[in-house]
Amino acid sequence: MKFVNVGNALKVTCVGFAAGVLLRVVQMLYFFDYDTGFYTDGGLMAWISFGVPAATGLLAAWMCFRSRRYFGPHTPRRNVMTGVAALLSGGVLLFSGALQWMELQAQPAADGEYRVLHLLFLVSCGLFGLVQLFASIGFFAGKNHLGKVPLLYLLGVLWGVAYLILVYVFYAKSSSVVENLFAILGGAFTLLCLFYLCKLMAGVDEEGAAKRTFVTGIFAVEFLLTYSLSNLSLLLLGRSYTGEIPASVQLSTAVVALFLLVFLVTFRKYSLRRTPKGGVESGRARHSARRFKAE
């Protein structure tokens, strides 16, 4: 099937998260009671707003899996869009960490566990922000600077771990199952995507890491970007409630998910080589054989 390819999978992903944001904003504006914290339609619209990005994510992931020969060795090339996305995410992560620090200072009565876990997350925001700024230089220059320090991107994985712990302990206790699914699944898939992205940048199992980065990244975009972007949009519209993850935290998750989306879209075009039938080694062997005959 010609339509089953990575490019179309990413188009499905973009349609899915855009539809998910729109549906969730509509649901929270018209089918949610901010006084009681319950849905006015029994949760039907909430499940639809979750089901659309989940279904498109499954379809896009299946399309990527069927196109697995597409994921060949990584070839670093100049990628301005990803550089801009990395630069933006790095700056916003640092800004988010600063906002979280000011919020903690304004809550002197916060208990020990709350303060420790939020401190861990804001520190990881600062460290990951610096890594993103450093990585952006490589994207602009067309070089994999992280290849020289492969463990540096583990700070991104640390950020993902800190976020998932924070959400699980404090912000996945909503009466709405949909809210909890968005928060937990978004954090889990983002953590996995950052882990495989770390392997890809370090040059470890590049083909497998690239494929898994795309599959987990698709779900990270569908769940985390849909959830955080819709919540921030509601905040701009003057609608928020105490059960939501703080805006300062969601600001960091939104830019990380946006970076992953830009990375997937542009990395597909600039930095991957298709694996020939029979694998990389077979392709090289055939090339060597043709060269030997020519000589």
C-alpha positions as CSV (number, residue, x, y, z in Angstrom):
1,M,0.0,0.0,0.0
2,K,1.6,3.2,-1.2
3,F,-0.1,5.4,1.4
4,V,1.5,3.4,4.2
5,N,4.7,5.4,4.8
6,V,6.3,7.6,7.4
7,G,5.4,10.9,5.8
8,N,1.7,10.0,5.8
9,A,2.0,8.7,9.4
10,L,3.2,12.1,10.5
11,K,0.4,13.8,8.7
12,V,-2.1,11.5,10.5
13,T,-0.3,12.4,13.8
14,C,-0.7,16.2,13.1
15,V,-4.4,15.8,12.2
16,G,-4.9,13.7,15.3
17,F,-3.4,16.0,17.9
18,A,-5.0,19.1,16.2
19,A,-8.4,17.5,16.4
20,G,-7.7,16.4,19.9
21,V,-6.9,19.9,21.1
22,L,-10.0,21.3,19.4
23,L,-12.3,18.7,20.8
24,R,-10.9,19.0,24.3
25,V,-11.2,22.8,24.3
26,V,-14.8,22.5,23.2
27,Q,-15.5,19.8,25.8
28,M,-14.0,21.9,28.6
29,L,-15.8,25.1,27.5
30,Y,-19.3,23.6,27.0
31,F,-19.4,20.2,28.8
32,F,-17.7,20.8,32.1
33,D,-19.0,22.3,35.3
34,Y,-16.1,24.3,36.9
35,D,-18.0,24.6,40.2
36,T,-18.4,20.9,40.8
37,G,-15.5,19.6,38.7
38,F,-17.8,17.1,36.8
39,Y,-18.8,16.7,33.2
40,T,-22.3,17.8,32.2
41,D,-22.7,15.1,29.5
42,G,-21.6,12.1,31.5
43,G,-18.0,12.3,30.1
44,L,-19.0,11.4,26.5
45,M,-17.2,14.4,24.9
46,A,-14.2,13.8,27.1
47,W,-13.8,10.2,25.8
48,I,-14.2,11.4,22.2
49,S,-11.5,14.0,22.8
50,F,-9.2,11.2,24.1
51,G,-10.3,8.6,21.5
52,V,-9.5,10.6,18.4
53,P,-5.8,11.2,19.2
54,A,-5.5,7.7,20.6
55,A,-6.9,6.2,17.4
56,T,-4.8,8.4,15.1
57,G,-1.8,7.6,17.2
58,L,-2.3,3.8,16.7
59,L,-2.8,4.3,13.0
60,A,0.3,6.4,12.6
61,A,2.4,4.0,14.7
62,W,1.2,1.1,12.6
63,M,2.1,2.9,9.4
64,C,5.6,3.6,10.8
65,F,6.0,0.0,11.8
66,R,5.0,-1.2,8.3
67,S,7.6,1.3,6.8
68,R,10.4,0.0,9.1
69,R,12.9,-0.3,6.1
70,Y,12.7,3.5,5.9
71,F,14.8,3.8,9.1
72,G,18.4,3.4,8.0
73,P,21.6,4.8,9.5
74,H,21.6,8.3,10.9
75,T,23.3,11.0,8.7
76,P,23.6,14.4,10.5
77,R,22.6,17.3,8.3
78,R,21.8,20.9,8.8
79,N,18.3,21.2,10.1
80,V,17.2,24.8,10.9
81,M,13.7,24.0,11.9
82,T,14.7,21.5,14.6
83,G,17.5,23.9,15.7
84,V,14.9,26.6,16.2
85,A,12.6,24.1,18.1
86,A,15.5,23.0,20.3
87,L,16.5,26.6,21.0
88,L,12.9,27.5,21.8
89,S,12.4,24.5,24.0
90,G,15.7,25.1,25.8
91,G,14.8,28.7,26.6
92,V,11.2,27.9,27.7
93,L,12.4,25.1,29.9
94,L,14.7,27.5,31.7
95,F,11.9,30.0,32.0
96,S,9.5,27.3,33.3
97,G,12.1,26.3,35.9
98,A,12.3,29.9,37.1
99,L,8.5,30.2,37.3
100,Q,8.3,27.0,39.3
101,W,11.0,28.2,41.7
102,M,9.0,31.5,42.3
103,E,5.8,29.4,42.9
104,L,7.6,27.2,45.5
105,Q,9.0,30.3,47.3
106,A,5.4,31.6,47.5
107,Q,4.3,28.4,49.2
108,P,6.4,28.1,52.4
109,A,3.8,25.8,54.0
110,A,4.2,23.1,51.3
111,D,5.1,19.7,52.8
112,G,8.4,17.9,52.3
113,E,7.4,15.5,49.6
114,Y,5.7,18.2,47.5
115,R,8.7,20.5,47.8
116,V,11.3,17.8,47.1
117,L,9.6,16.4,44.0
118,H,8.9,19.9,42.6
119,L,12.5,20.9,43.2
120,L,13.7,17.8,41.4
121,F,11.5,18.6,38.4
122,L,12.5,22.3,38.2
123,V,16.2,21.4,38.4
124,S,15.7,18.8,35.7
125,C,14.0,21.6,33.6
126,G,17.0,23.8,34.0
127,L,19.5,21.0,33.1
128,F,17.4,19.7,30.1
129,G,17.0,23.3,28.9
130,L,20.8,23.7,28.8
131,V,21.2,20.4,26.9
132,Q,18.6,21.6,24.4
133,L,20.5,24.9,23.8
134,F,23.6,22.9,23.3
135,A,21.9,20.4,20.9
136,S,20.5,23.3,18.9
137,I,24.0,24.4,17.9
138,G,24.5,20.9,16.3
139,F,21.2,21.1,14.4
140,F,22.1,24.5,13.0
141,A,25.6,23.3,12.0
142,G,24.5,19.9,10.7
143,K,26.7,18.1,13.2
144,N,25.8,15.7,16.0
145,H,27.5,17.4,18.9
146,L,25.8,15.0,21.3
147,G,27.7,12.1,19.7
148,K,30.8,13.4,21.4
149,V,29.1,13.4,24.8
150,P,26.5,10.6,24.3
151,L,25.4,10.5,28.0
152,L,24.5,14.2,28.0
153,Y,21.0,13.7,26.6
154,L,20.3,11.4,29.6
155,L,19.4,14.6,31.3
156,G,16.4,14.7,29.0
157,V,15.5,11.2,30.2
158,L,15.9,12.5,33.8
159,W,13.5,15.3,33.0
160,G,11.0,12.7,31.7
161,V,11.4,10.5,34.8
162,A,10.9,13.5,37.1
163,Y,7.8,14.6,35.2
164,L,6.2,11.2,35.3
165,I,6.9,10.9,39.1
166,L,5.4,14.3,39.7
167,V,2.3,13.6,37.7
168,Y,1.8,10.2,39.2
169,V,2.1,11.4,42.8
170,F,0.2,14.7,42.6
171,Y,-1.7,15.2,39.4
172,A,-3.2,11.9,38.3
173,K,-5.8,11.8,41.0
174,S,-8.6,13.5,39.0
175,S,-12.1,12.1,39.2
176,S,-12.0,11.9,35.4
177,V,-10.3,8.8,34.0
178,V,-9.7,10.7,30.8
179,E,-7.6,13.3,32.6
180,N,-5.5,10.7,34.3
181,L,-4.9,8.8,31.0
182,F,-3.8,11.9,29.2
183,A,-1.4,12.8,32.0
184,I,0.1,9.4,32.6
185,L,0.3,8.1,29.0
186,G,1.6,11.4,27.8
187,G,4.4,11.3,30.4
188,A,5.2,7.7,29.8
189,F,5.5,7.9,26.0
190,T,7.5,11.1,26.3
191,L,9.9,9.4,28.6
192,L,10.3,6.5,26.2
193,C,10.8,8.8,23.2
194,L,13.5,10.8,25.0
195,F,15.2,7.5,25.9
196,Y,15.3,6.3,22.3
197,L,16.3,9.7,21.1
198,C,19.2,9.5,23.5
199,K,20.2,6.2,22.0
200,L,19.8,7.6,18.5
201,M,22.0,10.6,19.2
202,A,24.6,8.4,20.9
203,G,24.8,6.2,17.8
204,V,23.5,3.0,19.6
205,D,21.4,0.8,17.4
206,E,20.5,3.8,15.1
207,E,18.0,2.0,13.0
208,G,16.1,0.4,15.9
209,A,16.3,3.6,18.0
210,A,15.0,5.7,15.1
211,K,12.0,3.5,14.6
212,R,11.2,3.4,18.3
213,T,11.7,7.2,18.5
214,F,9.1,7.7,15.8
215,V,6.6,5.3,17.3
216,T,6.8,6.5,20.9
217,G,7.2,10.1,19.7
218,I,3.9,9.9,17.8
219,F,2.1,8.9,21.0
220,A,3.9,11.5,23.0
221,V,2.6,14.2,20.6
222,E,-0.9,12.8,20.6
223,F,-1.2,12.6,24.3
224,L,1.1,15.1,25.9
225,L,0.9,17.9,23.3
226,T,-2.9,17.5,23.0
227,Y,-3.3,17.7,26.8
228,S,-0.8,20.5,27.6
229,L,-1.7,22.7,24.6
230,S,-5.4,22.4,25.3
231,N,-5.0,23.2,29.0
232,L,-2.8,26.3,28.2
233,S,-5.3,27.4,25.6
234,L,-8.1,27.2,28.2
235,L,-5.9,29.2,30.6
236,L,-5.7,31.9,28.0
237,L,-9.5,31.8,27.7
238,G,-9.7,32.3,31.4
239,R,-10.9,28.8,32.2
240,S,-8.9,26.7,34.6
241,Y,-9.5,24.6,37.7
242,T,-7.4,23.5,40.7
243,G,-7.1,19.9,39.5
244,E,-5.0,20.8,36.6
245,I,-1.2,20.5,36.5
246,P,0.3,24.0,37.2
247,A,0.7,26.1,34.1
248,S,4.4,26.5,34.7
249,V,4.8,22.7,34.5
250,Q,2.6,22.4,31.5
251,L,4.6,25.1,29.7
252,S,7.7,22.9,29.9
253,T,5.8,19.8,28.7
254,A,4.2,21.6,25.8
255,V,7.6,22.9,24.4
256,V,9.2,19.4,24.8
257,A,6.3,17.7,22.9
258,L,6.4,20.4,20.3
259,F,10.2,19.9,19.9
260,L,9.6,16.1,19.4
261,L,6.9,16.8,16.7
262,V,9.3,19.2,14.8
263,F,12.1,16.7,15.2
264,L,10.1,13.8,13.8
265,V,8.8,15.9,10.8
266,T,12.2,17.3,9.9
267,F,14.4,14.4,10.9
268,R,12.5,12.2,8.5
269,K,13.4,14.5,5.6
270,Y,17.0,15.4,6.5
271,S,18.7,12.7,8.5
272,L,17.7,9.2,7.6
273,R,18.7,6.8,4.8
274,R,16.5,4.0,3.6
275,T,17.8,0.5,4.5
276,P,18.1,-1.6,1.3
277,K,16.4,-5.0,1.1
278,G,18.4,-7.5,3.0
279,G,19.6,-4.9,5.5
280,V,22.5,-2.5,5.6
281,E,25.2,-5.2,5.5
282,S,23.7,-6.9,2.5
283,G,23.5,-3.6,0.7
284,R,27.2,-3.0,1.4
285,A,28.1,-6.5,0.3
286,R,26.3,-6.1,-3.1
287,H,28.1,-2.7,-3.5
288,S,31.5,-4.4,-2.8
289,A,30.7,-7.2,-5.2
290,R,29.8,-4.8,-8.1
291,R,33.0,-2.9,-7.4
292,F,35.1,-6.1,-7.5
293,K,33.6,-7.1,-10.8
294,A,34.3,-3.6,-12.3
295,E,37.9,-3.9,-11.3
